[in-house]
């Protein structure tokens, strides 16, 4: 993660992990709410 005064950026090598974490949260939402919060 790179942080500057005007933005927060996830570096390319960290993006697969970020996607995996987001998918886990989305799967949890679908299981509990019967819909995806990403929609």
Beta strands, then each sheet from edge to edge (+ up, - down):
strand 1: 2-3
strand 2: 8-9
sheet 1: 1+ 2-
end
